[in-house]
Amino acid sequence: MHAFTTQNPNRMAPTVILEPAGGCLCDQPVHIAVRGLAPEQPVTLRSVLRDEKGALFRAHARYRADSHGELDLARTPALGGSFSGLEPMGLLWAMEPDRPFWRLIKRDVQTPFVVELEVLDGHEPDGGQRLARAVHERHFMAPGVRRVPVREGRVRATLFLPPGTGPFPGIIDLFGIGSGLLEYRASLLAGKGFAVMALAYNNYEDLPKDMDIIHLEYFEEAVTYLLSHPQVTGSGVGVLGISKGGELGFAMASFLKNITAAVIINGSISNIGGNLQYKDETVPSVGINTKRVKRTKDGLKDIVDLLNNPLEGPDQKSLIPVERSDTAFLFLVGQDDHNWKSEFYAREASKRLQAHGKEKPQIICYPETGHHIEPPYFPLCKASLNSLVGGPVIWGGEPRAHAMAQVDAWQQLQTFFHNHLDGKKKTIPAKL
Ligand SMILES: CCCCCCCCCC(=O)SCCNC(=O)CCNC(=O)[C@H](O)C(C)(C)COP(=O)(O)OP(=O)(O)OC[C@H]1O[C@@H](n2cnc3c(N)ncnc32)[C@H](O)[C@@H]1OP(=O)(O)O
């Protein structure tokens, strides 16, 4: 073991320096440095976070201090561990859960995640003496953001309003099947100047547990609520959706009026799970063939080929009629999505929109990126419960590439919404 203290008794004790000190918003980077080490001292940095269900997420990396006994993660490459190379935020994005098939999810956005950082002597992640420790909070609500629970008619949601008097452009935020009411993306996005409503549509309070029929009137009610809110500006809203939420964003943009802009993260162009209903129109679900479910070498389900091709035969009826839409679209695509064929869906949507003289959507494809493109620095979830499948499935993605994609996607979607929602008074006509 490195006899650090006996080498130079006058040296100051090793200290972790965090900037910003104490904490920051969860989508912001934290600058991590260590001072007071011996010149060239080998150390291991460890991070640990406990989620609200008690699961531990951990990462570690080996480093060597410089000739002044300093270590700056923005300048010094990791020599190995959970990641290697110059990765100033690796201790966050490379975390892995101690429970199988567990995903990092924030339920109570009014409290931060607390990350403990430790500096250990030497290169043994579990062996070295602890030299220094720091606690870093990762927050979900910027100062002044207001959280307003919404129980209006059938709508079950939480509205996040930015600081100030507004009015602000409105966005509806949708997660995948079985997600209930997840607020962490909406709360972060409200800090960027948008009034963001996290909208539940199943598996929450009195909303249906199953997905047999989805009535788009429910989402229409949510749009009406948001647009009539005194702190929401304009005559149209944005929709942000991931997974089934992306597919629903697509459906809203195709059937409902006043959807000005939609960001679809790994969404599908065909209806999946149960019937989609709006007024007297029904879009049936695309067919599946369970024989096409593959097993990974670890025995996990890979469902990427489960769904039928919606361009063939009777499955064409499952296509959402995007050609009716006048919404501006941004498709964010993980090219290693194993939930379904997101890139194919985005490209097909683009073809259909352009074939009908509509605005060409923006498509951004991220290599080695999986299904759950989260806000920045959320660790990659390799496999977890898929409610429709009823068990764990692999989601795809390589941790580093996926982390880079999340940082970029978060910027891109904000820029897109600012470009399309800020100050516009555009009326989108009804599609029917
Ligand atoms: C017809 C077949 C077609 C198939 C095509 C696939 C299309 C699917 C399109 C999609 O939308 S993909 C996205 C699917 N949805 C999800 O990934 C979300 C799945 N749901 C969850 O992970 C949890 O429900 C969630 C963490 C979001 C919320 O959990 P709850 O607040 O309801 O927690 P609860 O404590 O009641 O636990 C419910 C289940 O979630 C599990 N769970 C809770 N927290 C979790 C966590 N943090 N990580 C992983 N699993 C979690 C928990 O173990 C439990 O599993 P079991 O039902 O098997 O016992």
The ligand as an SDF file (V2000), in Angstrom:
LIG
                    3D

 59 61  0  0  0  0  0  0  0  0999 V2000
  -47.1450   -7.1640  -27.5090 C   0  0  0  0  0  0  0  0  0  0  0  0
  -45.6500   -7.0730  -27.2850 C   0  0  0  0  0  0  0  0  0  0  0  0
  -45.0420   -5.9190  -28.0150 C   0  0  0  0  0  0  0  0  0  0  0  0
  -43.7140   -5.5650  -27.4020 C   0  0  0  0  0  0  0  0  0  0  0  0
  -43.1210   -4.4010  -28.1030 C   0  0  0  0  0  0  0  0  0  0  0  0
  -42.4580   -3.5150  -27.1370 C   0  0  0  0  0  0  0  0  0  0  0  0
  -43.0000   -2.1440  -27.2300 C   0  0  0  0  0  0  0  0  0  0  0  0
  -42.7280   -1.3940  -25.9710 C   0  0  0  0  0  0  0  0  0  0  0  0
  -42.6200    0.0780  -26.1940 C   0  0  0  0  0  0  0  0  0  0  0  0
  -42.1450    0.7280  -24.9630 C   0  0  0  0  0  0  0  0  0  0  0  0
  -42.7640    1.6160  -24.4570 O   0  0  0  0  0  0  0  0  0  0  0  0
  -40.6430    0.1960  -24.3480 S   0  0  0  0  0  0  0  0  0  0  0  0
  -40.6260    0.8920  -22.7610 C   0  0  0  0  0  0  0  0  0  0  0  0
  -41.3570   -0.0430  -21.9100 C   0  0  0  0  0  0  0  0  0  0  0  0
  -41.5420    0.4900  -20.6110 N   0  0  0  0  0  0  0  0  0  0  0  0
  -40.5560    0.5690  -19.7180 C   0  0  0  0  0  0  0  0  0  0  0  0
  -39.4190    0.3050  -19.9590 O   0  0  0  0  0  0  0  0  0  0  0  0
  -40.9570    0.9410  -18.3630 C   0  0  0  0  0  0  0  0  0  0  0  0
  -41.1820   -0.3460  -17.6200 C   0  0  0  0  0  0  0  0  0  0  0  0
  -41.5840   -0.0630  -16.2910 N   0  0  0  0  0  0  0  0  0  0  0  0
  -40.6910    0.0830  -15.3100 C   0  0  0  0  0  0  0  0  0  0  0  0
  -39.4780   -0.0560  -15.4820 O   0  0  0  0  0  0  0  0  0  0  0  0
  -41.2710    0.4290  -14.0050 C   0  0  0  0  0  0  0  0  0  0  0  0
  -42.6350    0.2080  -14.0450 O   0  0  0  0  0  0  0  0  0  0  0  0
  -40.9460    1.8660  -13.5960 C   0  0  0  0  0  0  0  0  0  0  0  0
  -39.5750    1.8050  -12.9990 C   0  0  0  0  0  0  0  0  0  0  0  0
  -40.9400    2.8410  -14.7400 C   0  0  0  0  0  0  0  0  0  0  0  0
  -41.9580    2.3780  -12.6250 C   0  0  0  0  0  0  0  0  0  0  0  0
  -42.1610    1.4810  -11.6720 O   0  0  0  0  0  0  0  0  0  0  0  0
  -43.3280    1.6190  -10.6100 P   0  0  0  0  0  0  0  0  0  0  0  0
  -43.3130    2.9330   -9.9500 O   0  0  0  0  0  0  0  0  0  0  0  0
  -44.5790    1.1130  -11.2500 O   0  0  0  0  0  0  0  0  0  0  0  0
  -42.6430    0.6280   -9.6180 O   0  0  0  0  0  0  0  0  0  0  0  0
  -43.1360   -0.5880   -8.8620 P   0  0  0  0  0  0  0  0  0  0  0  0
  -42.3630   -0.5390   -7.6310 O   0  0  0  0  0  0  0  0  0  0  0  0
  -44.6150   -0.6620   -8.7960 O   0  0  0  0  0  0  0  0  0  0  0  0
  -42.5740   -1.7830   -9.7480 O   0  0  0  0  0  0  0  0  0  0  0  0
  -43.2170   -2.2050  -10.8980 C   0  0  0  0  0  0  0  0  0  0  0  0
  -42.2250   -3.1120  -11.6300 C   0  0  0  0  0  0  0  0  0  0  0  0
  -41.1530   -2.2980  -12.0950 O   0  0  0  0  0  0  0  0  0  0  0  0
  -39.9140   -2.8120  -11.6210 C   0  0  0  0  0  0  0  0  0  0  0  0
  -39.0650   -1.6790  -11.3250 N   0  0  0  0  0  0  0  0  0  0  0  0
  -39.3140   -0.7130  -10.4500 C   0  0  0  0  0  0  0  0  0  0  0  0
  -38.3170    0.1570  -10.4330 N   0  0  0  0  0  0  0  0  0  0  0  0
  -37.4330   -0.2800  -11.3390 C   0  0  0  0  0  0  0  0  0  0  0  0
  -36.1850    0.2100  -11.7710 C   0  0  0  0  0  0  0  0  0  0  0  0
  -35.6860    1.3110  -11.2860 N   0  0  0  0  0  0  0  0  0  0  0  0
  -35.5280   -0.4880  -12.6880 N   0  0  0  0  0  0  0  0  0  0  0  0
  -36.0430   -1.6150  -13.2100 C   0  0  0  0  0  0  0  0  0  0  0  0
  -37.2300   -2.1400  -12.8540 N   0  0  0  0  0  0  0  0  0  0  0  0
  -37.9090   -1.4570  -11.9270 C   0  0  0  0  0  0  0  0  0  0  0  0
  -40.2580   -3.5630  -10.3690 C   0  0  0  0  0  0  0  0  0  0  0  0
  -39.2740   -4.5170  -10.0720 O   0  0  0  0  0  0  0  0  0  0  0  0
  -41.5780   -4.1770  -10.7550 C   0  0  0  0  0  0  0  0  0  0  0  0
  -41.3180   -5.3130  -11.5610 O   0  0  0  0  0  0  0  0  0  0  0  0
  -42.2440   -6.6040  -11.5060 P   0  0  0  0  0  0  0  0  0  0  0  0
  -43.6090   -6.1370  -11.9630 O   0  0  0  0  0  0  0  0  0  0  0  0
  -41.6000   -7.5580  -12.4530 O   0  0  0  0  0  0  0  0  0  0  0  0
  -42.2160   -7.0270  -10.0860 O   0  0  0  0  0  0  0  0  0  0  0  0
  1  2  1  0
  2  3  1  0
  3  4  1  0
  4  5  1  0
  5  6  1  0
  6  7  1  0
  7  8  1  0
  8  9  1  0
  9 10  1  0
 10 11  2  0
 10 12  1  0
 12 13  1  0
 13 14  1  0
 14 15  1  0
 15 16  1  0
 16 17  2  0
 16 18  1  0
 18 19  1  0
 19 20  1  0
 20 21  1  0
 21 22  2  0
 21 23  1  0
 23 24  1  0
 23 25  1  0
 25 26  1  0
 25 27  1  0
 25 28  1  0
 28 29  1  0
 29 30  1  0
 30 31  2  0
 30 32  1  0
 30 33  1  0
 33 34  1  0
 34 35  2  0
 34 36  1  0
 34 37  1  0
 37 38  1  0
 38 39  1  0
 39 40  1  0
 39 54  1  0
 40 41  1  0
 41 42  1  0
 41 52  1  0
 42 43  1  0
 42 51  1  0
 43 44  2  0
 44 45  1  0
 45 46  1  0
 45 51  2  0
 46 47  1  0
 46 48  2  0
 48 49  1  0
 49 50  2  0
 50 51  1  0
 52 53  1  0
 52 54  1  0
 54 55  1  0
 55 56  1  0
 56 57  2  0
 56 58  1  0
 56 59  1  0
M  END
$$$$
